[in-house]
Amino acid sequence: MNEKKIKTVLIDDEKNSLIILSKLLEKNCPQVEVVAVAQSVAEGIKVINKNKPELVFLDISMPDGEGFEVLEKINDTSLEVVFITAYNHYALKAFEFSALHYLVKPVTGMQLKEAVGRFDDAKNEDLKEKIKVLNSNINKNLDRLILPTSSGLNIIQLDDILRCESSNNYTTFYLTTKKKIVVSKSIQIYERMLSNSNFCRIHNKHLVNLKYIKKYVKGRGGYVILTTDKQVDVSEGKKKNFLKKLSEFAVS
């Protein structure tokens, strides 16, 4: 029985990039069927509306505008998008915060396999909400984060996160509203994403918002007391970095 193909559109202003991407997909992702290609924002809107793809690989920067404009003007936003970008590190963080998938040029076959492999997990998520969060974060202070769960997308302010707790490959976010959100991603991912914010990994299981630490109690590793009176252990191995970051935060 033939595997159902994923209808896919490729949008990139560089013809060579389209050829290379098509060949890489053909070689590495046989479940993908490229039904159309486009080399501009205007053409991209037309081919998406005509072909109704399930998946789009979209270059961000094109001569007649940015890839975001394509998504703002198409009729159907139930499709999944993988951005192809040469953006800098800061802008890429904005993509991560908005739970949007991206690949950095030059793209490899392995990266494409991983991107297509995430297709089923990402279906039915709200693309418009993701783009809204991306636009609010890009070129500004990163202040909003999308947490995808089985029930949908949760858009939260960083200041509303008290702490994160790891359990195998899941991370639980504890919010100031007393709400808990469980995400099927490891805490290492969020440690990296939040590294330039007021967050610090104080234990293999714990990532805390320094803003909500009321007291540090000394010990071999010690522990912190949050403003909610919750006690969270500090591991001996992470103590030095934690105290350094806490001191920097206190004088900032």
Residue frames as qw, qx, qy, qz and C-alpha x, y, z in Angstrom:
[[0.000, 0.888, 0.460, 0.000, 0.00, 0.00, 0.00],
 [0.422, 0.491, -0.019, 0.762, 1.45, 3.38, -1.04],
 [0.318, -0.447, -0.437, 0.713, 2.19, 5.90, 1.69],
 [0.145, 0.909, 0.389, 0.030, 0.06, 9.03, 1.50],
 [0.529, 0.290, 0.018, 0.797, 2.12, 11.85, 0.06],
 [0.201, -0.706, -0.314, 0.602, 2.45, 15.24, 1.74],
 [0.414, 0.772, 0.313, 0.367, 1.47, 17.93, -0.77],
 [0.517, -0.569, -0.021, 0.639, 4.26, 20.48, -0.62],
 [0.386, 0.886, 0.112, 0.230, 5.08, 23.88, -2.13],
 [0.663, -0.245, -0.014, 0.707, 8.57, 25.42, -2.26],
 [0.158, 0.961, 0.173, 0.149, 8.99, 29.22, -2.28],
 [0.585, -0.510, 0.181, 0.604, 12.45, 30.78, -2.77],
 [0.348, 0.878, -0.050, -0.325, 13.56, 33.61, -5.04],
 [0.048, -0.626, 0.722, 0.292, 16.77, 31.77, -6.01],
 [0.843, 0.269, -0.280, -0.372, 16.22, 29.19, -8.75],
 [0.479, 0.373, -0.770, 0.197, 19.29, 27.17, -7.73],
 [0.245, -0.209, 0.705, -0.632, 18.00, 26.97, -4.16],
 [0.783, 0.125, 0.141, -0.593, 14.69, 25.57, -5.42],
 [0.762, 0.365, -0.516, -0.138, 16.47, 22.96, -7.54],
 [0.245, 0.345, -0.808, 0.410, 18.72, 21.88, -4.66],
 [0.451, -0.108, 0.556, -0.689, 15.82, 21.77, -2.18],
 [0.838, 0.204, -0.104, -0.496, 13.70, 19.70, -4.60],
 [0.673, 0.357, -0.647, 0.043, 16.52, 17.19, -5.12],
 [0.020, 0.296, -0.774, 0.559, 17.23, 16.92, -1.40],
 [0.640, -0.009, 0.372, -0.673, 13.56, 16.29, -0.65],
 [0.837, 0.287, -0.322, -0.337, 13.31, 13.69, -3.43],
 [0.537, 0.359, -0.728, 0.229, 16.35, 11.86, -2.08],
 [0.118, 0.154, -0.754, 0.627, 15.68, 12.12, 1.66],
 [0.370, 0.204, 0.542, -0.726, 11.91, 12.55, 2.05],
 [0.035, -0.106, -0.853, -0.510, 10.01, 10.23, -0.33],
 [0.007, 0.591, 0.774, -0.229, 6.75, 10.98, 1.50],
 [0.052, 0.653, 0.080, -0.752, 6.90, 14.57, 0.19],
 [0.493, 0.503, 0.588, 0.399, 5.33, 15.46, -3.16],
 [0.117, -0.411, 0.052, 0.902, 6.37, 18.87, -4.49],
 [0.390, 0.634, 0.667, 0.038, 3.28, 20.09, -6.35],
 [0.293, 0.896, 0.165, 0.290, 4.47, 23.63, -7.14],
 [0.577, -0.244, -0.116, 0.771, 7.32, 26.10, -6.74],
 [0.107, 0.951, 0.245, 0.157, 7.37, 29.91, -6.63],
 [0.633, 0.110, -0.118, 0.757, 10.04, 32.62, -6.68],
 [0.009, -0.341, 0.078, -0.937, 8.23, 35.62, -5.19],
 [0.210, 0.161, 0.651, -0.711, 5.70, 36.62, -2.56],
 [0.569, 0.296, -0.048, -0.766, 2.98, 37.27, -5.15],
 [0.600, 0.232, -0.702, -0.306, 3.61, 33.97, -6.95],
 [0.141, 0.075, -0.909, 0.386, 3.78, 32.12, -3.64],
 [0.424, 0.180, 0.452, -0.764, 0.32, 33.34, -2.62],
 [0.662, 0.313, -0.301, -0.610, -1.09, 32.18, -5.97],
 [0.523, 0.216, -0.819, -0.092, 0.41, 28.67, -5.91],
 [0.035, 0.007, 0.843, -0.537, -0.64, 28.06, -2.30],
 [0.520, 0.252, 0.295, -0.761, -4.23, 29.17, -2.92],
 [0.666, 0.342, -0.443, -0.493, -4.36, 27.07, -6.11],
 [0.568, 0.225, -0.792, 0.014, -2.70, 23.87, -4.88],
 [0.705, -0.556, 0.063, -0.436, -3.78, 23.90, -1.20],
 [0.583, 0.319, -0.698, 0.266, -0.60, 22.24, 0.10],
 [0.765, -0.574, -0.290, 0.017, -0.20, 20.66, 3.51],
 [0.679, -0.495, 0.076, 0.536, 3.43, 21.76, 3.86],
 [0.405, 0.891, 0.000, 0.204, 5.35, 24.81, 2.63],
 [0.687, -0.258, 0.008, 0.679, 9.08, 25.48, 2.64],
 [0.145, 0.942, 0.258, 0.159, 9.28, 29.26, 2.62],
 [0.543, 0.168, -0.129, 0.813, 12.25, 31.57, 2.16],
 [0.206, -0.716, -0.433, 0.507, 11.96, 34.61, 4.41],
 [0.042, -0.691, 0.126, 0.711, 13.59, 37.26, 2.27],
 [0.552, 0.413, 0.615, 0.381, 12.47, 37.81, -1.35],
 [0.264, 0.129, 0.223, 0.930, 12.73, 40.76, -3.77],
 [0.258, -0.482, -0.376, -0.748, 9.05, 41.74, -3.53],
 [0.581, -0.590, 0.095, -0.553, 8.70, 41.30, 0.25],
 [0.141, -0.388, 0.853, -0.320, 9.08, 38.84, 3.11],
 [0.299, -0.098, -0.935, -0.163, 7.75, 35.31, 3.46],
 [0.062, 0.306, 0.705, -0.636, 5.53, 36.43, 6.33],
 [0.378, 0.305, -0.085, -0.870, 3.43, 38.38, 3.80],
 [0.398, 0.036, -0.823, -0.404, 2.61, 35.12, 2.03],
 [0.237, -0.264, -0.895, 0.272, 1.12, 33.69, 5.20],
 [0.128, 0.354, 0.379, -0.845, -0.85, 36.86, 5.91],
 [0.420, 0.360, -0.214, -0.805, -2.54, 36.80, 2.49],
 [0.231, 0.023, -0.927, -0.295, -3.28, 33.13, 1.77],
 [0.626, -0.309, -0.268, -0.664, -6.81, 31.78, 2.15],
 [0.911, -0.305, -0.264, -0.089, -5.94, 28.72, 4.24],
 [0.015, 0.722, -0.589, 0.363, -3.57, 28.77, 7.22],
 [0.908, -0.291, 0.212, -0.214, -4.08, 25.13, 8.28],
 [0.828, 0.428, -0.289, 0.217, -0.86, 24.21, 6.48],
 [0.726, -0.580, 0.078, 0.361, 2.49, 23.69, 8.19],
 [0.398, 0.888, -0.171, 0.152, 5.42, 25.96, 7.35],
 [0.788, -0.329, 0.071, 0.515, 9.18, 25.47, 7.54],
 [0.154, 0.973, -0.102, -0.137, 11.06, 28.74, 7.07],
 [0.819, 0.171, 0.038, 0.546, 14.34, 28.78, 5.18],
 [0.130, -0.990, -0.040, -0.041, 16.47, 31.57, 6.56],
 [0.651, 0.297, -0.277, 0.641, 19.86, 33.19, 6.88],
 [0.326, -0.864, -0.071, -0.377, 18.70, 35.25, 9.86],
 [0.185, 0.537, -0.634, 0.525, 21.04, 36.03, 12.74],
 [0.327, -0.085, -0.877, 0.341, 21.06, 34.24, 16.09],
 [0.182, 0.155, 0.465, -0.852, 18.78, 36.75, 17.83],
 [0.579, 0.149, -0.236, -0.766, 16.11, 36.49, 15.14],
 [0.541, 0.033, -0.828, -0.141, 16.30, 32.70, 15.27],
 [0.066, -0.111, -0.784, 0.607, 15.46, 32.86, 18.97],
 [0.443, 0.180, 0.126, -0.869, 12.29, 34.72, 18.03],
 [0.637, 0.109, -0.614, -0.453, 11.37, 31.73, 15.83],
 [0.383, -0.022, -0.885, 0.264, 11.98, 29.31, 18.69],
 [0.144, 0.130, 0.542, -0.818, 9.88, 31.40, 21.07],
 [0.580, 0.228, -0.032, -0.781, 6.99, 31.27, 18.58],
 [0.682, 0.002, 0.723, -0.107, 7.27, 27.47, 18.05],
 [0.681, 0.672, -0.088, -0.279, 7.86, 27.95, 14.32],
 [0.869, -0.085, 0.350, 0.338, 10.15, 25.59, 12.45],
 [0.298, 0.904, -0.243, -0.188, 13.12, 26.97, 10.54],
 [0.895, 0.023, 0.180, 0.407, 16.19, 25.76, 8.68],
 [0.124, -0.856, 0.243, 0.438, 19.34, 27.81, 8.19],
 [0.769, 0.629, -0.110, 0.028, 20.93, 27.89, 4.75],
 [0.486, 0.215, -0.691, -0.491, 22.67, 25.82, 3.44],
 [0.813, -0.171, 0.255, -0.494, 20.09, 23.13, 4.20],
 [0.009, 0.346, -0.934, -0.087, 21.16, 19.48, 4.52],
 [0.570, -0.115, -0.707, -0.402, 19.27, 16.27, 3.81],
 [0.376, -0.220, -0.799, 0.415, 19.31, 15.31, 7.50],
 [0.097, 0.182, 0.315, -0.927, 17.76, 18.66, 8.48],
 [0.499, 0.020, -0.389, -0.774, 14.99, 18.14, 5.92],
 [0.515, -0.155, -0.842, -0.044, 14.29, 14.64, 7.27],
 [0.201, -0.258, -0.666, 0.670, 13.88, 16.05, 10.76],
 [0.240, 0.153, 0.034, -0.958, 11.68, 18.94, 9.54],
 [0.573, -0.038, -0.563, -0.594, 9.37, 16.65, 7.58],
 [0.442, -0.141, -0.860, 0.212, 9.35, 14.19, 10.48],
 [0.004, -0.221, -0.530, 0.818, 7.80, 16.91, 12.68],
 [0.258, -0.145, -0.451, -0.842, 4.94, 17.42, 10.21],
 [0.500, -0.422, -0.727, -0.208, 2.41, 15.13, 11.93],
 [0.405, -0.397, -0.554, 0.609, 3.18, 16.60, 15.37],
 [0.080, -0.208, -0.046, 0.974, 2.60, 20.15, 14.17],
 [0.143, -0.370, -0.682, -0.614, -0.68, 19.63, 12.30],
 [0.337, -0.720, -0.577, -0.187, -3.73, 21.54, 13.57],
 [0.414, -0.470, -0.263, 0.734, -1.65, 24.11, 15.45],
 [0.192, 0.918, 0.321, -0.134, -2.68, 27.72, 14.93],
 [0.644, 0.243, 0.160, 0.707, -0.29, 29.23, 12.38],
 [0.029, 0.814, 0.163, 0.556, -1.72, 32.74, 12.72],
 [0.601, -0.798, -0.001, -0.033, -1.05, 32.76, 16.46],
 [0.820, -0.188, 0.145, 0.521, 2.51, 31.59, 15.87],
 [0.443, 0.499, 0.202, 0.717, 3.12, 34.37, 13.35],
 [0.251, -0.886, -0.145, -0.363, 1.58, 36.94, 15.71],
 [0.722, -0.655, 0.084, 0.205, 3.97, 35.95, 18.50],
 [0.739, 0.097, 0.209, 0.633, 6.91, 35.91, 16.08],
 [0.239, 0.696, 0.200, 0.647, 6.15, 39.42, 14.86],
 [0.428, -0.877, -0.062, -0.209, 5.79, 40.70, 18.41],
 [0.787, -0.513, 0.168, 0.299, 9.19, 39.27, 19.37],
 [0.742, 0.282, 0.202, 0.574, 11.33, 39.86, 16.31],
 [0.321, 0.504, -0.027, 0.802, 13.57, 42.93, 16.56],
 [0.432, -0.701, 0.066, -0.564, 12.18, 43.57, 20.07],
 [0.230, -0.397, 0.794, -0.400, 12.79, 42.18, 23.53],
 [0.480, -0.091, -0.840, -0.235, 11.76, 38.55, 23.54],
 [0.280, -0.188, 0.519, -0.786, 8.86, 38.61, 25.96],
 [0.809, 0.065, 0.186, -0.554, 6.32, 36.03, 24.78],
 [0.064, -0.303, 0.943, 0.123, 6.68, 32.29, 24.38],
 [0.791, 0.040, -0.240, -0.561, 4.45, 29.72, 22.71],
 [0.296, -0.269, 0.897, -0.186, 4.16, 26.37, 24.47],
 [0.634, 0.079, -0.527, -0.561, 2.57, 23.72, 22.20],
 [0.391, -0.139, 0.828, -0.377, 0.62, 21.02, 24.05],
 [0.118, 0.211, 0.943, 0.230, -1.75, 18.25, 23.00],
 [0.124, 0.710, 0.642, -0.260, -4.69, 20.59, 23.57],
 [0.326, 0.893, 0.221, 0.218, -3.33, 23.54, 21.56],
 [0.496, 0.407, -0.189, 0.743, -1.01, 26.53, 21.81],
 [0.445, -0.791, -0.326, 0.262, -0.39, 28.40, 25.04],
 [0.377, 0.644, -0.057, 0.663, 0.94, 31.94, 24.63],
 [0.603, -0.701, -0.289, 0.249, 2.59, 33.16, 27.82],
 [0.080, 0.927, -0.248, 0.268, 4.60, 36.16, 28.98],
 [0.634, 0.257, -0.590, 0.428, 8.09, 35.30, 30.21],
 [0.109, -0.392, 0.461, -0.789, 7.38, 37.31, 33.36],
 [0.782, -0.243, 0.027, -0.573, 4.54, 34.91, 34.14],
 [0.865, 0.096, -0.487, 0.079, 6.88, 31.91, 34.42],
 [0.586, -0.745, 0.277, -0.157, 7.96, 31.10, 37.97],
 [0.325, -0.504, 0.791, 0.121, 9.99, 28.01, 37.18],
 [0.784, 0.293, -0.419, -0.353, 10.30, 24.95, 34.96],
 [0.592, -0.402, 0.678, -0.168, 10.72, 21.39, 36.15],
 [0.425, 0.399, -0.732, -0.353, 12.08, 18.46, 34.15],
 [0.751, -0.092, 0.597, -0.267, 10.68, 14.95, 34.03],
 [0.694, 0.143, 0.619, 0.338, 12.46, 12.81, 31.42],
 [0.291, 0.184, 0.465, 0.816, 11.66, 14.44, 28.05],
 [0.134, -0.795, -0.516, -0.288, 8.84, 16.57, 29.44],
 [0.239, 0.093, -0.305, 0.917, 8.99, 20.02, 31.01],
 [0.201, -0.750, -0.629, 0.030, 6.37, 21.43, 33.39],
 [0.148, 0.401, -0.041, 0.903, 5.98, 25.22, 33.45],
 [0.287, -0.613, -0.634, 0.375, 4.72, 26.67, 36.74],
 [0.139, 0.578, 0.242, 0.767, 3.11, 30.08, 36.24],
 [0.007, 0.077, -0.424, 0.902, 2.36, 32.99, 38.54],
 [0.586, -0.154, -0.189, -0.773, -1.32, 32.34, 37.84],
 [0.574, -0.235, 0.713, -0.328, -0.90, 28.94, 39.61],
 [0.873, 0.395, -0.020, -0.286, -1.48, 27.25, 36.25],
 [0.524, -0.401, 0.696, 0.286, 0.75, 24.36, 35.14],
 [0.716, 0.593, -0.166, -0.330, 1.59, 23.60, 31.50],
 [0.712, -0.285, 0.606, 0.214, 3.30, 20.35, 30.49],
 [0.515, 0.728, -0.305, -0.334, 5.27, 20.36, 27.23],
 [0.968, 0.006, 0.219, 0.125, 6.80, 17.35, 25.50],
 [0.543, 0.701, -0.281, 0.368, 10.23, 18.92, 25.14],
 [0.745, -0.222, -0.385, 0.498, 13.28, 18.58, 27.35],
 [0.307, -0.902, -0.146, 0.266, 14.28, 21.28, 29.81],
 [0.564, -0.254, 0.324, 0.715, 17.61, 21.68, 27.97],
 [0.281, 0.542, 0.515, 0.602, 15.75, 23.23, 25.03],
 [0.191, -0.913, -0.298, -0.205, 14.16, 25.88, 27.26],
 [0.605, -0.615, 0.056, 0.502, 17.40, 26.46, 29.15],
 [0.483, 0.047, 0.401, 0.777, 19.01, 27.41, 25.83],
 [0.080, 0.696, 0.501, 0.509, 16.07, 29.50, 24.66],
 [0.358, -0.897, -0.226, -0.126, 15.86, 31.44, 27.93],
 [0.763, -0.130, -0.158, 0.613, 19.61, 31.81, 28.47],
 [0.265, 0.275, 0.009, 0.924, 19.59, 35.57, 27.79],
 [0.434, -0.651, -0.261, -0.565, 16.56, 36.19, 30.01],
 [0.300, -0.584, 0.508, -0.557, 16.23, 36.17, 33.80],
 [0.961, -0.137, -0.038, -0.237, 16.30, 32.38, 33.98],
 [0.040, 0.633, -0.762, 0.126, 18.94, 30.09, 35.45],
 [0.864, -0.039, -0.491, -0.107, 19.32, 26.32, 35.54],
 [0.302, -0.675, 0.514, -0.434, 20.00, 25.62, 39.22],
 [0.598, -0.174, 0.763, -0.172, 19.60, 21.85, 39.13],
 [0.076, -0.031, 0.876, 0.474, 19.26, 19.11, 36.49],
 [0.031, 0.539, 0.841, 0.034, 15.52, 19.22, 37.20],
 [0.072, -0.835, -0.428, 0.337, 15.00, 22.94, 37.76],
 [0.318, 0.323, 0.215, 0.865, 15.11, 26.14, 35.73],
 [0.185, -0.714, -0.548, 0.395, 13.98, 29.18, 37.72],
 [0.178, 0.812, 0.185, 0.523, 13.06, 32.80, 37.03],
 [0.469, 0.010, -0.422, 0.776, 15.51, 34.84, 39.13],
 [0.203, -0.432, -0.081, -0.875, 12.87, 37.54, 39.46],
 [0.728, -0.458, -0.214, -0.463, 10.88, 35.31, 41.82],
 [0.699, -0.040, -0.575, 0.423, 13.67, 34.18, 44.15],
 [0.412, -0.859, -0.085, -0.291, 13.04, 35.51, 47.66],
 [0.466, -0.737, 0.482, -0.084, 15.99, 33.90, 49.42],
 [0.737, 0.356, -0.570, 0.067, 18.96, 31.61, 48.88],
 [0.743, -0.595, 0.258, -0.165, 19.78, 29.27, 51.78],
 [0.201, 0.668, -0.716, -0.018, 23.38, 28.09, 51.93],
 [0.891, -0.178, 0.397, -0.131, 24.39, 24.46, 51.99],
 [0.597, -0.163, 0.644, 0.450, 26.42, 21.99, 49.96],
 [0.210, 0.392, 0.588, 0.676, 24.28, 23.09, 47.06],
 [0.118, 0.209, 0.341, -0.909, 21.69, 24.89, 49.10],
 [0.152, 0.559, 0.791, 0.198, 18.21, 25.80, 47.98],
 [0.042, -0.165, -0.094, -0.981, 16.16, 28.81, 46.97],
 [0.130, 0.535, 0.731, -0.403, 12.85, 29.98, 48.36],
 [0.113, 0.389, 0.515, 0.755, 10.56, 31.50, 45.75],
 [0.228, -0.162, 0.135, -0.951, 8.04, 34.27, 46.35],
 [0.732, -0.230, -0.387, -0.511, 5.41, 31.52, 46.52],
 [0.558, -0.556, 0.536, -0.303, 7.40, 29.98, 49.44],
 [0.979, 0.199, -0.051, -0.016, 8.23, 26.97, 47.26],
 [0.433, -0.683, 0.545, 0.221, 11.69, 25.53, 48.04],
 [0.851, 0.514, -0.102, -0.020, 13.80, 24.43, 45.06],
 [0.803, -0.404, 0.242, 0.364, 17.12, 22.65, 45.42],
 [0.316, 0.859, -0.384, -0.125, 20.36, 24.01, 43.95],
 [0.977, 0.045, -0.069, 0.197, 22.78, 21.30, 42.83],
 [0.585, -0.628, 0.210, 0.468, 26.39, 21.52, 43.93],
 [0.583, 0.099, 0.485, 0.644, 27.60, 21.51, 40.33],
 [0.179, 0.685, 0.435, 0.557, 25.39, 24.45, 39.30],
 [0.402, -0.778, -0.339, 0.343, 25.81, 26.51, 42.47],
 [0.422, -0.356, 0.153, 0.820, 28.74, 28.66, 41.30],
 [0.112, 0.263, 0.541, 0.791, 27.09, 29.71, 38.02],
 [0.246, -0.728, -0.618, -0.166, 23.77, 30.30, 39.80],
 [0.413, -0.715, -0.242, 0.510, 25.29, 32.61, 42.44],
 [0.319, -0.157, 0.319, 0.879, 27.15, 34.53, 39.73],
 [0.033, -0.431, -0.615, -0.660, 24.00, 35.03, 37.68],
 [0.345, -0.756, -0.551, 0.083, 21.98, 35.91, 40.79],
 [0.403, -0.542, -0.073, 0.734, 24.53, 38.61, 41.71],
 [0.168, 0.045, 0.462, 0.870, 24.44, 40.05, 38.18],
 [0.167, -0.598, -0.675, -0.398, 20.66, 40.07, 38.25],
 [0.396, -0.703, -0.459, 0.371, 20.57, 41.81, 41.64],
 [0.274, -0.532, 0.061, 0.798, 22.62, 44.77, 40.40],
 [0.217, 0.244, 0.632, 0.702, 21.01, 45.03, 36.95]]
